[in-house]
Amino acid sequence: MKPILTHKVISHGMLAGALLFLAHCTSGPSTGWEQKNQELIKQYNLTPRELSDLPKSGIESNLEQGKVTGIDKLDSTTLAPGVSARIFWGSGTMADVVTLAPNAKIPEEVLPADRFVFVMDGSVDQLIDGKMVNMINKKREAPDGTHSGTPRTDFVYLEKGSKNAVTAGASGAKLLEVYSPLRLDYLKKAGVSKLPDSIADVKNPQQPNVVPNKVYDLYEIQLTEIAKGAHTRLISGKNTQMSFISMDPGTTFERHIHPEEQMMFVLRGGCNEIVLDGEQAMKPNDVVRIPYNMVHGAKISDLGCDALDIFWPARADYSEKAKAALDAYHAIIPETSKVEVLVDGTKTKPGLTFSEGPKWMNGKVYFSNMFFDKDFNGSPAKSSTVELDPSGSYKYITAGKMQTNGLYPYKNGNLVVCDMMGHRVVEMTTKGEVVKVLVDKYDGKPIDGPNDIITDTKGGIYFTDPQFTMEKVKFQPGRAVYYLSPEGKLTRITKPNEFAMPNGILLSPDGKTLFINNCYDKEDWYPVKSDKDNFLWAYDVNPDGTISNGRKFAEVMLVDKVLDRKGKSSSADGMAIDKNGNIYICTYYGIQIFNNKGAFVGMINLPSFPVSCCFGDKDMKTLYIVSYNKVYKIRTNQTGYVNYLK
């Protein structure tokens, strides 16, 4: 059954009269939609609102009200030699998709309107404060055993009166521009006649949430949940607002209205846009203009839908939600904190390849340096275990003996370590000496590939075994999670293949809740499918260490490439938890942070896929993050939790 959500409409000031709001609408086809709109407003008990003092340009939009249009059906306008644009506009905001041939130029000009420009493909040199600044777009790279890369979309906000010039890179570029108010020179080039001499701007501009003349990466803008199943990166100017929204597959947004004009431009996936009492299919590069107070909604496809919603004027309710979300994120990650590279294993000796399982103990970070080839074939002979000083210096404590994975502080200042390819869990000193094999068999057969591991306060050990090993035939009947009691009894606490790939594991600071994430699911290339999907699962811990009452705790966000193939793989891997119960999950998307109720708080963006993380330093407020051959760190406002056994 598809989840249903209703957008709540908040009333501000006096209720609008039955047709007062129509005075704001630009002229459109005489289809009688206004009468139908009024009927639906009454039917769905919606409340129209009036925004006063909005300027009227008298310029008719080239988008028919409430009708989906492909931008490839709009005329192409030449802006300069080698520079063409598909332009669409509403009452107060203009947008265009600009294609630049290799090395093509937009000559220097003085901007007649505020301009936002996003690099959607390729690269450009953009004039900012008298200097040409390089801006790029980088696509997401699917992670393999040797590398990964996260996407980047550079954008900048230039105010009216600024000097603007653009030169495309050697491979050309595609730009998305948003202007407010409308550009008369662009309208003239697009063949619009009877233009006014000037266009008035909004009388009461709002405070932008980005700084002019500063290049941002769109992925550094925090996501805000604006409704159940919808998160957005919100960018507000003085007179317009851009909502880069991602909507979950299968979500339905019931009919609603708002007093701001909206232009929705689909970037990925698709939906059926509900307009009045009908539906229109939307796919990438389709756009629709929703006038003030027009009844609309959406049914999102099974691919999800990423879109740019452009609002004029800016939506105050969205701005308030974005501020509240950012405040919650900064309560965990300070506004001044930035991700720092602590170690680049391509430049340091003895080198790092695929880093995993970090944990802080006695002033050091201990982690595994696993070797994989591109296809994730491992090699214990090329792997090591690492001791890292907070200064960035490090050394191997084992090399060529084991391909260790997750580890955790244990008794007597030792470590409990997953020897993944060795099919065992061992106790190891910080000099790399194996003191004891803690477990290597279940039901008389070898365990497969212990992956991540934690201890409880009694000295019991939990570990995941996703069977991520080189043997084609596995020893155990399926992927599972195990508990080793302090007395040495090993119990399988999840059914084989209950999780498609159980990976990261955590205990709450009070020891009452066990958390397990699911790395891969619903993939044609993966041998197991489960009902765990892209969720972090929570379980009650029983007195004997077993678990019960399994439940979805947090929904882990998926990236575009996974959504496009209808998978459920978040690549959720290592996790950390702080003393307040906030959980930090390393995923394809970045480090996703959830509060102790399972609500999404924010995302730490990194240049490559973060594999695992841990808290460290004397105050336990620094998050150390391992990602392939790199170690990063970032300061937080929270104190990390680790169970140190005495």
N, C-alpha and C positions, 0 to 999 in steps of 0.2 A: 504493500500500500504506500502510495506516495505521501510524503509529509506535506502538510498544508500549513501555510503561514499567512497571517494577515498583517498588513502594515497598518499601524495605528496612526490616525490623523489627529494632530494636536491643534486645537482651535486657538487662534490669536486674535483678540479684538472682537469687533462686531461681526456677526455672520453676514456674509454677502447675500444680497438679494438674488432672486432666482436667476436673473440673466446679467447681473452687473459684471460678472467676471468676463463676459464675452467682449466687453469693450477693449480688453487687452489683446485679444487674438488678432493675429494678422489675417488678412482676407484669404479665404480658401474656396474650394469648390462648393457650390450650393447643393449640399447633399442632405441637409436636414439633420446633421449629426447633433446639433445643439439641443434639439428637442429630445432625441434619444438619450443624450448625455444627462439631461435633467431627470428623465425617468429612471435611469440607472442610479443616479445620486440618491434619489428617494428610495429605490428598491434596496440598495446596499447600505442605507443609513449613513451616507458620507456627508461631510461638512465642507462646503466650499469656503475658501478664504480669499480675501482681497489684499493684494499688495499695492500700496499707493505710491504715487510720485514716480512711476516708471516712465522713462522717456519713450516716445513713439517716433520711430524713424520714417514711417510711411512707406517703407520698402517691403515688398512682398517676398516671403521666403521662397526658395526654389524647391522646398520640400512640402508636398501636399500634406495637410494636417492628418495625422493618424494613419498615413499610408506608408508601408515599407517600400524602400527604394534601394536598389543596388547602386553604389557610387560609380560603378563602371558604366552605368546608364546616364550619368551626368556628363555634361560637356567637359572636355579637357581644355583647360585654359593655359596658354603659354605666358609664363611670368618673365622669362628671360631666355636667351639661347640655351638650349639643353635643359631647360627647367619647365616642367609642366605640372599642373595641379588640377585635382578634382575638388571643387569648392562647394560647400553647402552652408547655409546660414538660416538662423531663426530671427527672432525679434531683436536680440541684443548681442548675440555671439555668432561668430563665423569660425568654421573649421575647414581645413583642407588637408588632403594627402598629396604631398609634393614629391615628385620623382625627379632626381637630378642625375644627368648623365655623368660619367667619369670626368672629374675635374671641372664640372660646370659651376658657374658662379651666379649668385644673386648679388647684383651690384650694391654698393653702399647706399643706404637710404636712411632717412629719419623716420622712425616708426610713428604712424598716425594713430596707433591704438596699442594697448597692452598686448604683448605676444608671449605665448608659451610655445616652445618647440621641443618635440620629443624625437630622438633619432630612433626610427623603427627598423632601419636596416642600413648597413654600411657605416660610413663615418663622414664627418664634415669638420672643417675649421670654421668656427663661429666667432664673429666679432663681438667681444664683450669688454666694455670699458677701454676701448681703443686697442685691444690686443686680440689676435686670432688664437682661439682656444680649441683644441681638438676635442671632439665629442663623438662617442661611438655607440654602436649597438652590438651586443655579443649574445649569441644564442646559447641555450642550455646544452651541455654535453652530457649524454647518458654515462653514468659512472661505469667503469670496468675495473679490472684488477690493478691497473697502473695509473689511472688518472681520472679526473672529472673536472667539470667547469660549470659554474653557476652563471645565469644570464645577467646582462647589464643593459639598461636603457637609460642613456644620459638625457637630461632635459635641463632647460634654463628658462627663467622668467625675465623678460625684458620689458621695462615700462615704456609707456607712450613718451615719445621725445628722445628715446635712446637711438644711437646709431646702430644699424644692423647691416651685416654683410655675411654671406655664406659661400664657402668653396667646398665642393664635394671631394671626397677622397678618390683614389685611383680606381676603385671599383664602383663608384657612384654611391648614391644614398637614397633612402626614402625617409621623409620627414612627416610628422603629424603636427600641424600648427593649429593653435586656437587663439583667436583674436577677439577682443571686446574693447570698445564697440566695433561695429562693422568697418571694414576697410573699403572706403569709396573707390580707391584706385583699383583694387581687386575686382570689385563689382563692375567697374567700367570695362576692365579687361575681359570679364566674363560675359559682356554684352548687355548688361542691365542698363536700360535707358531711364530718363527722367529722374536722375539722382539729385538729392538735395545738395546744397553747398557744404553742409556739415552735419554730423550726427552727434546728438547730445549723449552724455554718459550718465550713469546712475548718479543720483544726488547724494545718496548715503552709502558710500563705498565701505566695504568691510575690511578688516585687517587680514592681509594675505598670511598664509601659514608657511610660505617659503620666502627666502630672501632674494630680491632682485640681483641679477648678474652673478649668481652662484650656480655652478653646475652641480646637479644632483644625479644620483642613480635612482631611478624609480623604485628599485627593489629595497632601497634604504628607507623609503617611506613606510611607516608602520601600517599594518592592516587593522582596520576597524570593522567590527561586526555591526552592521547596520540593521540586520534582520536575521532571523534564524535561516541558515543556509546561504548567507550572503556576506562576504567580507570585501572591503574596498580600501584602496590606497587613495586618500582624498587630498586633492591639491586645490587650494582656493586662492584666487586673485582678489583684486579690489571689487570686481564687477562680474565675475563668472566663477564657475566651480567645475572641476573635472573629477569624476569619480571612476577610477579604474577598478571595476567591480568583478569579482569572481563568484559565480553562483553555482551551487552544488548540483550534481546530476539529479534529475527527478523531482526537484523542488518546485512547488507551485506558489506563486505570489498572487494572492487574491486581489481583486479589483480595489483600487485606491485612487486618491487624487492628491495633488499638491498645487499650491499657487504659483510655483515656478515653472517656466517652460523647460522642457527636457528634449535633448537630442540624444538618442541612443545609437551607438555605432558598435556593431559586433566585431570583435577581434579574433575570437576562437570559439569553437563549439557552436551552439545554436540554441534556439528556443522558439516556441510559439508565442508571439506577443499578443496578448489580449488587448484589443482596442474596442471600447464600447461593448457590444454584445457579440463580437466576432473574434477570430484568431487569424494571425498572419505569420507564416513561417519566416524566421530570420536566420541567416547564415553569415559567415565572415564577409565583411565589406558591405553588409546591409546597414541602412540607417533609417530611423523613423523619428519624426518630430511629434512630440506630445504637447499640445498647447496647455496653457494654464487650466487646471481643474478638469481636464479631460479624463474620463474614467478609463483606467488601463490596469494591466497586470501581466503576468508571464508564466508560462509553463516551460521549465528548463529541460533540455534534451538529456539523453543518457550520456552525453559527452560533457555535460556541464556547459557553462557559457561564461566567457570573459568578454567584457564590453567596456566601452568608454561612455559614461553618461555625462553629458555637458548640461549644466543647469544655469539658467539665467533668470533672475539674479541667483546668487549663491544661496543654498539651503542652510538656514541657521540651525535646523535640527541636526543635519549631518555634521556641521562644524562642532556642535556641542558634543555629539557622540565621539567624534575624532579626538577632541580635547580630553574627554574622560578616559578614552582608551589609551592615549599617549601618557596621561598622568599615571595610570595603572602600570604601564610598561616601565616608566621612569622610577616608579617605586621599587622596581627590581633592578633595572639597568639604568644607572645615572645618565642624565642627558649628556654629560661630558665624557662618558666612557666610550672608547672606540676599540675595535678589535685590533690587536697588535700581533705581528709575527714575532714569536719568540725564537723559533728554530726553523731554518730552511734546510732540510736534510739533503737537498741537492748541492748545497755549498759547504756544509760542515762535514767533518769526519768523526766517526766512521760511517755516517750516512743513515738516512731513513728511507723506507720504501712505502709500507702501508701500516700506519700507526693505529693501535687499538688499545682499548681497555685501561685508560689511565686511572690511577688512584694516588692520593696524597698520604704519605706516612713519614713521620720523623723529618720533616723539612725537605722532602724530595717527592718528585712525581715518578712513579714507576709505571711503565707501560710496555706493551708488546710491539716489536718491529717485525711485522709479518712480511714474508715475501710472497707475492702473487705475480703471475704473468697476466697478460691482458684478459685471458679467459678464466681468471681466478684459479689457476692451477697453483697449488702451494708448494713450498719446499722448506722443510725444517732445516736443511743444511745451509740455507741462505737467510734464515731468520734469527732473531735475537730478542732479548729482553733488556730494557733500557732503564737506567737511573738518571733522572733529569734534575739538575739544580735550578732553582727559580731564576738564576742569572742567565740561563740558556745553555750552559755547558752540560754535557751529558757523556755517559759511557755505557758500553754494553756490560751487563752482569752475566749474561749467557750469550753464546754465539754458536750457531751451527749444530745445536743439540736438539732443540724443540721449536715448534711453531706455536708459541703460546698465544693466548687470546686474552680473555678477561682475567683480571686479578683483583684481589681485595686484601686489606690488612687482616692479619690473622694473629694467633697467639705468639708470645715471646718475640715480638718485633719481626716476625716472619710474614710471608705472603702466602695466601692460598691462590693457586694458579690453575687456569684451564690449559692443559697441554692438548690442544685441539687435535692435532694430527697424531698424537700419541695415545689418544683414546683414554685419557685419564685426568684426574684432578690431583694435584700434588701440593704439599707444603714445601715452600722454598725460602731459603734465606735471602737477604738482600745482596749477598755475594754470588747468588745463582746456584747454590748447592741445594739439591733435592733432599729434604729431610725425611719425607715419608710420602708414599702413595696413599692418598686418602680414599680414593675410589677408582676402580677401573672396570668393574663389571656390574651388570644388573641381571638378575635371574640367570646367572651362570654364563652370560655372554658379554663381550666387551661393550662398553658404552661407545657411542659413535664419535661425536665431536663437541665436547663441552665448550660453550661459547662465552657466556657472561655469568658472573658469579657474585654472590653476596653472603654475608653471615648474619645470623640473628644474635640476640644478646645471650642466648644460652650456649652459643658455640656451634649451633647447627648451620648447615650450608645449603643454600639454594643455588641451582645452576640450570641454565637452559642448554638443550642439545638439539639444534636444528639439523643435525646430520650433514653439516657442511664440510664434508671430507672427500678425499680423493677416490675412495673405494666405490665402485659402481653398485655393489651389493652391500647393503647396510646390515649391521649386526642386530639392531633393535627394530621392532615392528613399525616405528614411526617417530616423527619429531615430537619432543616432549620436554617437560620441566620436571626436575627431580629435587628431592629434599634428603640430605644426609644428616641424620640426627646426631647429637653429641655422643651418643653411644655407638655410632657407626652403622646404624640401620639405614639403608637406601630405599626410598619410596618414590615411585613415579606418581607425581601429584596431578598431572594432566593426562588425559587419554592420548594414546599415540595419534598424531596428526589432528588433534583437536585444534591446534594452531597450525596454519600452513607453514609458518617459519617463526617459532618463538625465538626472540633475540635478546633485547635488553630486559633487565630485571632489577627491581627496587623493592625495598621495604620502607614503609612510612616511619618517621622518627619514633613513634610510639610502638612500633613493631606489630601493629594490629592489622595492617593492610599490605598485601603483596601486589605489586604491579608488574604486568608482563606486556610487552609490546609485540606486534606482529609485523615482520619485516616485508615479506612478499605475500601476495594473495591475488587470486582471480587472474592469473597470467597463463596464456597458452603455452609458454615455454617452461613453466614451473610444474613439477609433478604433483603437487598437492594443492587442493583448494579447500578453504574452510569458511566458517561463518564469522570469523574474527575480523576480517576485512582491515580497514585502516583505522583501527581503534587501539587505544591503550586500555587494557582490561584490569580491573581491580577485583581482589578476592579477600575475604575475611581469613585471617590466620587462626587455625584451630590450635588448642593446647599442645597437640602432638606434632605440630609443624605442617600438617596437611592444610588444604585450603578448601573453602566453600563459598557459596553465594557469589559466583562470578557475574560480573556486570560491566557494561561499557562505562568507562570513566571519562575518556576524552577522545574526540575525533581528530585524528592527525591529518593535516591538509596534504593533498596530493598535487603534484606538478602537472603541467600541461601535457607532457608526453605520455604520462600514465593515464590521464583522463582520456586522451585521444584514442588509446587502445582499450579503454573500458576496464583497465586493471584497478587493483586496490593496493598497490605497492607503494608504501610511504618510504621504504627502506629505513624504517625506524630501527636504530641500532643502540649505541650506548646511551645511558641516561644518568642524570644526577638529580639530587633532591636537596632542598635546603630545610632548615629547621622549622620554617613556617609551612612546609608541605608543598611549596611550589616545585613543579617538575620540569626538567629541561631535557627534551628529547632530540637527539641528533637524527636528522632525516635528509632525504634528497633536497628538500626545500630550504633547509637551514636548521638552526636550533629553535624548535618550537617550544614556547613556554606556556604552561598551564598552571592555574592556581590550584589550591587544595580542594576546590570543588569541581575541578575538571574543565573550567572555562578557559578559553584561549586568551592569553595575555599579550603575546607579541612574538616577534621573530628576530633572531640574531642572524644577519646575513653574512656569509663568508664567500671568499673567491672560489672555493671548491667544497664538495660534499663533506660536511663534518661527520666523522665516523663515531667519535665518542668524546666524553667530557667528564671532568671532575672538579670539585672545589679544592682549593689549596691556599697556601700562604698562612702566616701565623694567625691571622684573623679569620681564615677560611672564607674569604669574600672574593677571591679571584677564581674565575672559571677558566680552567685550562682545557683546551680543545685540540684534539688530534685529527688531522685530515691528510691522509696519504703521507707525503714526505714533509708535512708542515706541522708545527705546534703553534697554536695561537693562544692568546689569553685576553680576557676582558674583565674589568673590575665590576662588581655588583654591589648592591646595597644589602644583600642577604648573606646569611651565614650558612655555609654548606653543612650537611649532615653526613657523617660517616660513622659506622659502628666499629669502634676500636675495642677489641677484646682484651681483657687483662690476663 
